[in-house]
Amino acid sequence: MSEEKKRRRIQVGLLLGYLEDEFDASVCAGAMEAAAERDVNLVVLPGRYIKGVYKDQLGSAYEYQYHTLFDIPLYTKFDVLLVLVGTIGGHISKEGQTEFLKRYEGTPVITITGEIEGYPSLVIDNNMGMGEAIRHLIDVHGCKNIGFVSGPITNDDARDRLAVYTSVLAEYGIDYDPKKVAYGNFSRYVEREVEELLDRNNDLDAIVFANDQMAYAGYKVFEKRNITPGKDIMVTGFDDDPVCMELSPHLTTVKADSRELGYQAVVEAVNLTLEGEMDRSIISSHLVVRDSCGCTNHHSEEQQLWNSIESDPRRISEYLGSYLFGTDHFNRHQKELCYRSVSTMDMMPLRDILQNESQMTGTLMKYILRWIREGRISSERFYTVLGILHSRCYKKAQNVREIERVNNMFATFFRDVAEANERIGIEKEKENSRIALETNAIAKDMVVFDTIDDRSYFTVVDKLVKMGMKSSYLFAYEDTMKYAEGEKWSYPDKLLLKAFSNSDGAFQVPGMNQYIDFSELFTHRYMDSDKRFTLIVNALFTNEEQYGLLLCEIEPEKFSVLQAVSYQIGAALKIISLVNRQEMIEKQLRASLIEVRENNQLLSELSKIDELTGVFNRRGLYEGVRRKLNATQNQEQHAFMIFADLDSLKIINDRFGHEEGDFAIRSAASILKNVLGEDSVIGRLGGDEFAACILPDEAMTVKRMKELLEDGMDAYNSEFTVDKEYVIHLSVGVYAFKCSGAVEIGELLSHADMLLYEQKRRKKPILKVELAKLPKDTGEMS
């Protein structure tokens, strides 16, 4: 073995369906236990059922989003993948299951509850336990008309159990009748199938369910039809789920330890990694008799087994471990506790037991209560063992006094355990209520912040600490990702680790440090590389929008909490996303309104501007002059209204073309702007006519204003018309007045126009050739 393999901790991926499914949860719990014992990193990917059939079609419409979790092994490194193909692929064909596994080519894969050619597998021995159940119905209860509720025919376990049913019937010479078989989906949602089975067969004296979940549905149907299991019809299940003890009467079933299945899968994964070999492993099954098959004294089997091992004290410990803990793999320390605390009581002389009664019961109570609190012991089985111990101690009593002391000891013991169990129940109820409150507050606390704020992520991991999760890592995608059913899914190259928690508390990750390569999802810098982990990964989404991933270390009894937490986070992120979108839309709307106002203002300004010259048009001129006349600070101020006319525009157009005519018009506007300045209001009234209003200083005279305009024309011509055959010249009329809101603009223009007319009568030619012929002493135009 290489030094690297010695040092590096093995990393195992467990792909299963749904952690709130009792079977999958039990497999996961066993895998977690083995991973802890073998010092293995375990990553659990609950990606739901491929093409799963759900009773609530509307509520499960987006369950396919969880399938994306099955792609994580394509982006990260695993030494072995354990695939619970029996549940994941229970609704698809063997070919479909094989195609599903092909994606992991290059990574060793072990299948669980399903055999796929080319892959090592762990399977349940369906033959032994199922055969026992059907033979029990025939031999003990005389059943002949036995119905069977199978799982989906695509599932290996379903096919195997149906095959056992047909073979045992043949063994007893009972004809197989396909009308007595219904096909369900291994879930509680098969009431319709059970109804149809009963409708087809009104004389059934027993029904064998291929798993306990479908038996649960059968009980619902029996209740509606006033049929009593164990009396009117004999009923058996398979798996020995906790649901067996919830049903009344308790369900006779086949114990195929799903927890052992998960445990052994991790053991085999370690062996495969280190040794490179693994073929096929089988988990045994056996009948567990309760009331639903018609038996009332079903503890005799345990009593007989107990008696059979009485002569071998060490076998007592092995038996108790299997019987009490429901597995064959509990560690040596637990074996010794069982041996010392229970089997020793059975083997010890009664006198010694009674002399050390307080110590014996105290020690036993300490361990038993711990196991009950940890959920490792079934109350039913524990009380069965106590009853057997009581009976055996009772038989050791030699007088009335000893009998009384034995009875009192066990009465006290039963009472103390019952009281302690009740306290544990109350504590758990309080804990569950507290967790429920924390869970329900997640969305509320996240949306306290106005936008997607990293503090909202921190509130989540902070609550997860309070819920007792060992660690958690809350990742977000940089951008919300949309995934529609049937599309190809791809994870981003990088994730944002927003917040995380560990044994030291909850932490918010600074913005620049949040980026994590997806390939480092389970090895990033915020994880303690020296510490073993079991992480359950959950997708955070709402409908078609995926927001990120939540990784948690959580105990099996809190699996349902993780699902609720994920729903809450998804809902909160959806709300925050909608709020952000609304704010973005409002921001865009505000920007658009500003732009519209600016555009309207621009259009309004443009509507007042003469396109050719850039000065005001008639409308702009009137509005500009009116503002100047009405301004409070301008009242009674000295002002000029100027009316100007471009000389000989027709000649320029006719001789040189309209482009030169446009040049002349633009030149006239430039001369007015250059001379009058920015404080003036200048406009083109149309054609060759211009007007302007200016508030000069008090010293400015009409004559001086006209001189300035003449100087401006000369300056312009000397610079811009040197290569022209004409000059630019304006005839102007300047009218002086006092500013007042009562002044009529039209009247001012009329006065200025009249003054212009006087000057226009004496205008010079604008053609340079004609100007050259004029006498030198003609003087300027006036």
ROFI-405149 format. One record per residue (C-alpha): x, y, z. Coordinates in steps of 0.2 Angstrom, whole numbers, padded with zeros to 4 digits, always signed. Layout:
N
XYZ/...
END
This chain:
782
+0000+0000+0000/+0007+0017-0005/+0011+0030+0008/-0002+0042+0001/-0016+0029+0003/-0010+0027+0021/-0011+0046+0025/-0025+0052+0014/-0043+0050+0021/-0054+0040+0010/-0069+0050+0002/-0085+0041-0002/-0100+0047-0010/-0118+0040-0006/-0131+0044-0020/-0148+0040-0014/-0166+0046-0017/-0175+0055-0003/-0169+0057+0015/-0187+0058+0022/-0190+0041+0015/-0188+0029+0029/-0178+0016+0019/-0166+0029+0012/-0164+0038+0028/-0160+0021+0037/-0147+0016+0024/-0139+0034+0026/-0139+0032+0045/-0129+0016+0043/-0117+0023+0031/-0114+0038+0043/-0111+0026+0057/-0098+0016+0047/-0090+0031+0040/-0087+0038+0058/-0080+0021+0064/-0069+0019+0049/-0063+0037+0048/-0070+0040+0031/-0076+0056+0023/-0094+0053+0018/-0104+0065+0006/-0122+0061+0004/-0131+0067-0012/-0150+0065-0010/-0155+0068-0028/-0173+0060-0028/-0180+0047-0040/-0177+0047-0058/-0194+0049-0067/-0202+0047-0050/-0220+0046-0048/-0227+0057-0034/-0245+0058-0027/-0244+0077-0026/-0240+0081-0045/-0241+0100-0042/-0230+0100-0027/-0217+0089-0035/-0216+0097-0052/-0199+0103-0048/-0192+0088-0039/-0181+0085-0055/-0170+0100-0049/-0162+0088-0036/-0156+0077-0050/-0142+0090-0052/-0134+0084-0036/-0130+0067-0045/-0118+0078-0056/-0107+0083-0042/-0096+0068-0043/-0092+0073-0061/-0084+0089-0054/-0076+0083-0038/-0065+0068-0033/-0072+0053-0024/-0063+0036-0021/-0079+0026-0022/-0097+0030-0026/-0111+0020-0017/-0127+0021-0028/-0144+0016-0020/-0149+0012-0038/-0164+0002-0031/-0173+0018-0025/-0165+0031-0037/-0168+0020-0052/-0184+0011-0046/-0195+0019-0060/-0183+0016-0075/-0178+0001-0084/-0162-0009-0081/-0155-0001-0097/-0159+0016-0090/-0150+0012-0073/-0135+0006-0083/-0135+0022-0093/-0136+0032-0077/-0121+0024-0070/-0110+0026-0085/-0108+0045-0082/-0096+0040-0067/-0084+0030-0078/-0067+0032-0070/-0073+0031-0052/-0077+0015-0044/-0095+0012-0041/-0104+0000-0029/-0123-0002-0032/-0135-0005-0017/-0152-0015-0019/-0149-0017-0037/-0138-0028-0048/-0130-0020-0063/-0119-0030-0074/-0101-0024-0072/-0103-0016-0055/-0100-0024-0038/-0116-0024-0028/-0124-0025-0010/-0141-0033-0011/-0154-0039+0002/-0158-0058+0003/-0176-0057-0002/-0179-0075-0003/-0176-0080+0015/-0187-0067+0024/-0201-0066+0011/-0202-0085+0010/-0203-0085+0029/-0218-0073+0028/-0228-0082+0015/-0225-0099+0023/-0230-0092+0040/-0247-0086+0032/-0250-0103+0025/-0243-0114+0038/-0249-0105+0054/-0264-0096+0048/-0270-0107+0034/-0271-0093+0021/-0274-0099+0003/-0280-0083-0006/-0265-0072-0004/-0264-0056-0014/-0247-0047-0017/-0243-0029-0019/-0227-0028-0029/-0215-0013-0031/-0211-0007-0049/-0206-0021-0060/-0191-0012-0066/-0184-0014-0048/-0173-0029-0044/-0180-0031-0026/-0198-0030-0033/-0195-0043-0046/-0186-0054-0033/-0200-0053-0020/-0213-0056-0033/-0203-0072-0039/-0202-0078-0021/-0221-0076-0019/-0225-0086-0035/-0212-0100-0030/-0219-0102-0013/-0237-0103-0019/-0231-0117-0032/-0222-0125-0017/-0239-0127-0009/-0248-0131-0024/-0257-0115-0025/-0260-0108-0043/-0253-0091-0047/-0266-0079-0052/-0260-0063-0060/-0277-0054-0054/-0270-0056-0036/-0255-0045-0040/-0255-0026-0040/-0240-0015-0045/-0236+0000-0034/-0221+0011-0032/-0213+0007-0015/-0222+0023-0008/-0236+0027+0003/-0246+0033-0012/-0253+0016-0018/-0270+0017-0011/-0278+0016-0028/-0268+0000-0033/-0274-0008-0016/-0292-0003-0019/-0291-0011-0037/-0284-0026-0030/-0298-0028-0017/-0311-0025-0030/-0304-0038-0041/-0303-0051-0027/-0316-0050-0014/-0311-0066-0006/-0293-0063-0001/-0288-0069+0016/-0270-0061+0016/-0260-0048+0007/-0241-0048+0006/-0234-0030+0003/-0217-0029-0005/-0212-0015+0007/-0219-0007+0023/-0223+0010+0015/-0236+0002+0003/-0243-0008+0018/-0246+0009+0026/-0257+0014+0011/-0265-0003+0013/-0270+0001+0031/-0278+0017+0025/-0289+0007+0012/-0293-0006+0026/-0299+0008+0037/-0311+0015+0024/-0318-0002+0020/-0320-0007+0039/-0307-0021+0037/-0297-0025+0052/-0279-0032+0048/-0275-0047+0058/-0293-0052+0060/-0302-0049+0043/-0287-0050+0033/-0269-0055+0037/-0256-0043+0032/-0237-0043+0030/-0224-0030+0025/-0205-0030+0021/-0191-0019+0028/-0196-0017+0046/-0197+0002+0044/-0202+0012+0060/-0219+0014+0052/-0222-0004+0057/-0225+0002+0075/-0235+0017+0070/-0248+0006+0062/-0262-0003+0073/-0261-0017+0074/-0242-0018+0073/-0236-0024+0056/-0229-0041+0054/-0214-0038+0042/-0198-0045+0035/-0182-0037+0043/-0169-0033+0030/-0159-0021+0040/-0157-0006+0029/-0146+0002+0042/-0134-0013+0040/-0135-0011+0021/-0128+0007+0023/-0115+0002+0035/-0109-0013+0025/-0109-0002+0009/-0096+0009+0017/-0086-0006+0024/-0085-0013+0006/-0081+0004-0001/-0066+0005+0011/-0061-0013+0006/-0063-0009-0013/-0052+0007-0011/-0038-0002-0001/-0038-0019-0008/-0046-0016-0026/-0058-0030-0024/-0077-0032-0021/-0090-0043-0029/-0107-0046-0022/-0112-0045-0004/-0129-0050+0003/-0138-0044+0018/-0149-0057+0027/-0167-0055+0031/-0179-0064+0042/-0197-0063+0048/-0203-0052+0062/-0220-0058+0069/-0232-0045+0076/-0251-0043+0076/-0256-0039+0058/-0254-0058+0053/-0266-0064+0066/-0253-0069+0079/-0255-0063+0097/-0241-0072+0106/-0227-0067+0095/-0214-0066+0108/-0212-0084+0109/-0199-0084+0095/-0188-0072+0105/-0190-0083+0121/-0185-0098+0112/-0170-0090+0104/-0165-0083+0121/-0166-0101+0129/-0156-0108+0114/-0141-0097+0119/-0143-0099+0138/-0128-0110+0139/-0116-0098+0130/-0115-0081+0139/-0104-0073+0125/-0118-0077+0112/-0130-0067+0123/-0120-0051+0120/-0121-0055+0101/-0139-0058+0101/-0144-0043+0111/-0134-0032+0100/-0143-0038+0085/-0160-0038+0093/-0159-0022+0103/-0149-0012+0090/-0156-0019+0074/-0138-0022+0067/-0124-0034+0068/-0110-0022+0066/-0111-0012+0083/-0094-0009+0090/-0085-0019+0103/-0088-0006+0116/-0106-0007+0114/-0105-0026+0114/-0096-0026+0131/-0110-0013+0138/-0123-0025+0133/-0114-0040+0140/-0111-0031+0157/-0127-0022+0159/-0140-0035+0153/-0133-0053+0150/-0123-0052+0167/-0140-0050+0175/-0147-0065+0167/-0131-0076+0172/-0129-0069+0189/-0136-0078+0204/-0152-0070+0211/-0145-0067+0228/-0130-0057+0220/-0143-0047+0209/-0154-0043+0224/-0139-0038+0235/-0133-0026+0221/-0150-0021+0215/-0146-0002+0215/-0130-0004+0206/-0137-0016+0194/-0152-0006+0189/-0142+0011+0190/-0129+0004+0177/-0142-0003+0166/-0153+0013+0167/-0138+0024+0162/-0134+0014+0146/-0152+0010+0141/-0157+0028+0143/-0142+0034+0133/-0147+0022+0119/-0165+0027+0119/-0160+0045+0119/-0149+0042+0104/-0163+0032+0095/-0153+0016+0095/-0165+0005+0104/-0183+0001+0099/-0195+0003+0115/-0204-0012+0109/-0189-0023+0109/-0181-0016+0125/-0197-0020+0135/-0197-0037+0127/-0180-0040+0134/-0184-0033+0151/-0200-0045+0151/-0189-0060+0147/-0176-0054+0161/-0190-0052+0173/-0197-0069+0169/-0180-0078+0171/-0176-0069+0187/-0193-0074+0193/-0189-0092+0190/-0173-0091+0200/-0183-0085+0216/-0185-0099+0229/-0197-0091+0241/-0211-0078+0242/-0199-0065+0249/-0187-0066+0234/-0202-0066+0222/-0208-0050+0230/-0191-0042+0229/-0189-0047+0210/-0206-0040+0206/-0203-0024+0215/-0186-0022+0207/-0193-0024+0190/-0208-0014+0193/-0196+0000+0199/-0186-0002+0184/-0200-0002+0172/-0207+0014+0181/-0190+0023+0181/-0187+0019+0162/-0205+0024+0158/-0203+0041+0167/-0186+0044+0160/-0192+0039+0143/-0206+0052+0145/-0194+0065+0150/-0184+0061+0135/-0200+0063+0124/-0204+0080+0132/-0186+0086+0129/-0187+0080+0111/-0203+0089+0109/-0196+0105+0116/-0181+0103+0105/-0192+0100+0090/-0203+0115+0094/-0187+0126+0096/-0180+0119+0079/-0196+0122+0071/-0197+0140+0077/-0179+0143+0071/-0182+0135+0054/-0198+0145+0051/-0189+0161+0055/-0175+0158+0042/-0185+0166+0028/-0191+0180+0039/-0174+0184+0045/-0166+0183+0028/-0178+0195+0020/-0175+0208+0033/-0161+0215+0022/-0167+0226+0008/-0156+0217-0005/-0145+0202-0006/-0134+0205+0008/-0121+0193+0014/-0128+0195+0032/-0144+0186+0026/-0133+0171+0023/-0125+0173+0040/-0142+0172+0049/-0145+0155+0041/-0129+0147+0047/-0131+0155+0064/-0148+0146+0066/-0140+0130+0060/-0128+0131+0074/-0142+0134+0086/-0151+0118+0079/-0136+0108+0083/-0128+0105+0066/-0110+0101+0068/-0105+0112+0053/-0113+0120+0038/-0107+0128+0022/-0119+0140+0012/-0113+0142-0006/-0122+0154-0018/-0120+0155-0037/-0113+0171-0043/-0129+0172-0055/-0145+0163-0052/-0145+0148-0064/-0161+0142-0073/-0163+0123-0076/-0178+0116-0085/-0182+0098-0085/-0174+0089-0100/-0160+0102-0102/-0142+0099-0099/-0136+0105-0082/-0118+0112-0079/-0111+0118-0063/-0101+0134-0063/-0082+0134-0062/-0083+0144-0046/-0095+0146-0031/-0097+0159-0018/-0095+0153+0000/-0106+0166+0009/-0105+0159+0026/-0101+0144+0036/-0102+0136+0054/-0092+0124+0064/-0088+0120+0082/-0082+0137+0085/-0098+0146+0079/-0105+0154+0063/-0094+0165+0052/-0097+0177+0037/-0085+0176+0023/-0078+0192+0017/-0082+0196-0001/-0065+0195-0009/-0062+0178-0001/-0079+0170-0006/-0073+0162-0022/-0071+0143-0021/-0067+0132-0036/-0081+0119-0038/-0068+0105-0038/-0063+0111-0020/-0081+0110-0014/-0076+0097-0001/-0058+0102+0002/-0058+0121+0002/-0048+0132+0014/-0062+0135+0026/-0063+0116+0030/-0052+0108+0043/-0042+0095+0033/-0038+0085+0048/-0056+0083+0053/-0067+0069+0046/-0084+0074+0040/-0100+0068+0034/-0109+0081+0023/-0126+0080+0016/-0128+0091+0001/-0144+0100-0004/-0149+0110-0019/-0156+0128-0015/-0169+0132-0028/-0187+0138-0031/-0196+0132-0047/-0183+0133-0061/-0171+0145-0052/-0156+0137-0043/-0147+0148-0031/-0133+0138-0023/-0129+0123-0012/-0131+0120+0007/-0118+0107+0014/-0122+0101+0032/-0116+0089+0045/-0132+0083+0053/-0138+0068+0064/-0151+0056+0055/-0165+0061+0067/-0164+0079+0060/-0164+0074+0041/-0182+0082+0039/-0175+0098+0047/-0163+0099+0033/-0176+0098+0020/-0187+0112+0028/-0171+0123+0030/-0168+0121+0012/-0185+0125+0007/-0185+0141+0018/-0168+0147+0011/-0175+0144-0007/-0191+0154-0003/-0181+0168+0005/-0169+0169-0010/-0183+0169-0021/-0191+0184-0012/-0175+0193-0011/-0172+0190-0029/-0190+0197-0033/-0187+0212-0022/-0170+0215-0031/-0178+0214-0048/-0192+0225-0043/-0179+0238-0036/-0170+0236-0052/-0185+0239-0063/-0190+0254-0052/-0172+0260-0054/-0173+0257-0073/-0190+0266-0073/-0184+0281-0064/-0169+0282-0076/-0181+0280-0090/-0192+0294-0083/-0177+0305-0081/-0172+0301-0099/-0189+0304-0105/-0190+0321-0096/-0173+0325-0103/-0178+0320-0120/-0194+0330-0119/-0184+0345-0113/-0172+0342-0127/-0186+0340-0139/-0194+0356-0132/-0178+0365-0134/-0175+0358-0151/-0193+0364-0156/-0187+0382-0152/-0171+0381-0161/-0168+0386-0179/-0160+0370-0187/-0149+0379-0200/-0142+0393-0188/-0143+0386-0171/-0151+0402-0164/-0169+0402-0158/-0183+0401-0171/-0198+0413-0169/-0206+0403-0155/-0190+0402-0146/-0186+0420-0148/-0203+0426-0141/-0201+0414-0126/-0184+0420-0123/-0188+0438-0124/-0203+0436-0113/-0193+0428-0099/-0180+0442-0100/-0194+0456-0100/-0203+0448-0085/-0188+0444-0075/-0189+0454-0058/-0171+0460-0059/-0173+0467-0076/-0188+0478-0073/-0185+0496-0079/-0168+0491-0086/-0161+0499-0102/-0163+0487-0117/-0162+0486-0136/-0173+0477-0148/-0163+0474-0164/-0171+0469-0181/-0159+0463-0194/-0160+0458-0212/-0147+0449-0222/-0144+0460-0238/-0146+0453-0255/-0149+0434-0251/-0158+0432-0267/-0143+0437-0277/-0132+0425-0267/-0144+0411-0270/-0146+0415-0289/-0127+0418-0293/-0119+0405-0282/-0132+0393-0277/-0142+0389-0261/-0127+0381-0252/-0119+0398-0252/-0136+0406-0247/-0136+0394-0232/-0118+0399-0228/-0124+0418-0229/-0138+0414-0217/-0127+0405-0204/-0114+0419-0206/-0128+0432-0201/-0132+0422-0185/-0113+0420-0181/-0111+0439-0183/-0125+0443-0171/-0119+0430-0158/-0101+0436-0159/-0106+0454-0156/-0121+0453-0144/-0114+0439-0133/-0122+0425-0123/-0133+0436-0112/-0143+0441-0128/-0158+0433-0135/-0156+0430-0154/-0168+0422-0166/-0171+0419-0184/-0189+0425-0189/-0188+0416-0205/-0179+0418-0222/-0166+0432-0221/-0174+0440-0206/-0166+0440-0188/-0171+0448-0171/-0162+0450-0155/-0165+0458-0138/-0150+0464-0127/-0149+0473-0110/-0133+0483-0113/-0125+0494-0099/-0132+0512-0097/-0118+0520-0107/-0122+0510-0123/-0131+0521-0137/-0141+0515-0152/-0127+0523-0163/-0114+0514-0154/-0123+0497-0155/-0125+0499-0174/-0106+0503-0175/-0102+0487-0165/-0113+0477-0177/-0104+0485-0192/-0087+0481-0185/-0092+0464-0182/-0097+0462-0200/-0080+0468-0206/-0071+0457-0194/-0081+0442-0200/-0079+0446-0218/-0060+0448-0216/-0058+0431-0209/-0072+0420-0217/-0076+0428-0234/-0059+0431-0241/-0061+0417-0254/-0079+0422-0258/-0086+0434-0272/-0097+0442-0260/-0097+0449-0242/-0110+0446-0228/-0119+0462-0223/-0135+0465-0212/-0146+0480-0212/-0151+0483-0194/-0164+0493-0184/-0160+0496-0166/-0175+0501-0155/-0171+0507-0137/-0184+0504-0123/-0186+0500-0104/-0189+0482-0098/-0207+0479-0092/-0219+0464-0091/-0232+0475-0099/-0221+0478-0115/-0228+0469-0131/-0214+0460-0140/-0223+0462-0157/-0223+0481-0154/-0205+0481-0151/-0201+0472-0166/-0212+0483-0176/-0202+0498-0170/-0186+0490-0174/-0192+0485-0191/-0196+0502-0196/-0179+0508-0191/-0171+0494-0201/-0182+0499-0216/-0174+0517-0216/-0156+0509-0217/-0161+0496-0230/-0165+0510-0242/-0147+0516-0242/-0138+0498-0242/-0123+0495-0252/-0121+0480-0264/-0113+0465-0257/-0104+0458-0273/-0085+0463-0271/-0084+0467-0289/-0098+0480-0287/-0090+0487-0271/-0074+0490-0280/-0082+0502-0292/-0089+0513-0278/-0081+0530-0274/-0069+0529-0260/-0078+0543-0251/-0095+0535-0251/-0093+0531-0232/-0101+0516-0223/-0118+0511-0224/-0129+0519-0212/
END
